[in-house]
């Protein structure tokens, strides 16, 4: 008898969680590349939509890494044998 009551309580709790939105939906782990080069994931509240791209970022304003000219050599370094 106690087992039946416990099973009914468990089923009721699962049903309440399913209908109240407590059971979260897993979103795909894909990403979208925005026009400015940033990457955004999916909206956790609506897995069918991506988060919005940031506004006001100009890709030309992002500093690019540079290589110092004195670090470039004609010959590769010798490797120890």
C-alpha positions as CSV (number, residue, x, y, z in Angstrom):
1,X,0.0,0.0,0.0
2,X,2.8,2.4,0.9
3,X,4.6,1.6,-2.3
4,X,1.5,2.5,-4.4
5,X,1.1,5.8,-2.6
6,X,4.8,6.6,-3.1
7,X,4.6,5.7,-6.8
8,X,1.5,8.0,-7.2
9,X,3.3,10.9,-5.4
10,X,6.3,10.4,-7.7
11,X,4.2,10.4,-10.8
12,X,2.3,13.5,-9.6
13,X,5.6,15.3,-9.0
14,X,6.9,14.4,-12.5
15,X,3.7,15.6,-14.1
16,X,3.7,18.9,-12.2
17,X,7.3,19.5,-13.2
18,X,6.6,18.7,-16.9
19,X,3.6,21.0,-17.1
20,X,5.1,23.9,-15.0
21,X,8.1,24.3,-17.3
22,X,10.7,23.1,-14.7
23,X,11.9,20.4,-17.1
24,X,14.3,22.4,-19.2
25,X,14.8,21.6,-22.9
26,X,18.3,21.0,-24.0
27,X,19.4,23.3,-26.9
28,X,21.7,22.3,-29.7
29,X,25.3,23.3,-29.1
30,X,25.7,25.0,-32.5
31,X,26.6,28.6,-32.9
32,X,26.1,31.5,-35.3
33,X,28.9,33.8,-36.6
34,X,27.8,37.4,-36.6
35,X,28.8,39.9,-39.3
36,X,31.4,41.5,-37.0
37,X,33.0,38.1,-36.4
38,X,31.7,37.4,-32.9
39,X,30.0,34.1,-32.1
40,X,26.7,33.7,-30.3
41,X,24.9,30.5,-29.1
42,X,21.2,29.7,-28.9
43,X,18.7,31.4,-26.6
44,X,18.1,29.0,-23.6
45,X,14.5,30.2,-23.3
46,X,13.7,29.5,-27.0
47,X,16.1,26.9,-28.5
48,X,14.9,27.7,-32.0
49,X,16.5,31.2,-31.9
50,X,20.0,32.4,-31.6
51,X,21.0,35.1,-29.1
52,X,21.2,38.5,-30.9
53,X,24.5,39.7,-32.4
54,X,26.1,42.6,-30.6
55,X,25.5,46.0,-32.2
56,X,27.8,48.8,-32.8
57,X,31.1,46.8,-33.2
58,X,33.0,47.6,-36.4
59,X,35.3,44.7,-37.4
60,X,37.8,47.3,-38.6
61,X,38.1,48.7,-35.0
62,X,39.3,45.3,-33.6
63,X,43.1,45.3,-33.4
64,X,44.9,42.6,-35.3
65,X,47.9,40.8,-33.9
66,X,51.2,41.8,-35.5
67,X,54.5,40.0,-35.8
68,X,57.6,41.9,-35.0
69,X,59.9,42.1,-38.1
70,X,63.0,41.1,-36.0
71,X,61.4,37.8,-35.0
72,X,61.3,36.6,-38.6
73,X,64.4,34.8,-39.8
74,X,65.3,33.3,-43.1
75,X,66.6,30.0,-41.7
76,X,64.6,27.8,-39.4
77,X,66.3,27.1,-36.0
78,X,68.4,23.9,-35.8
79,X,66.8,21.1,-33.7
80,X,69.0,19.1,-31.3
81,X,69.5,15.5,-32.4
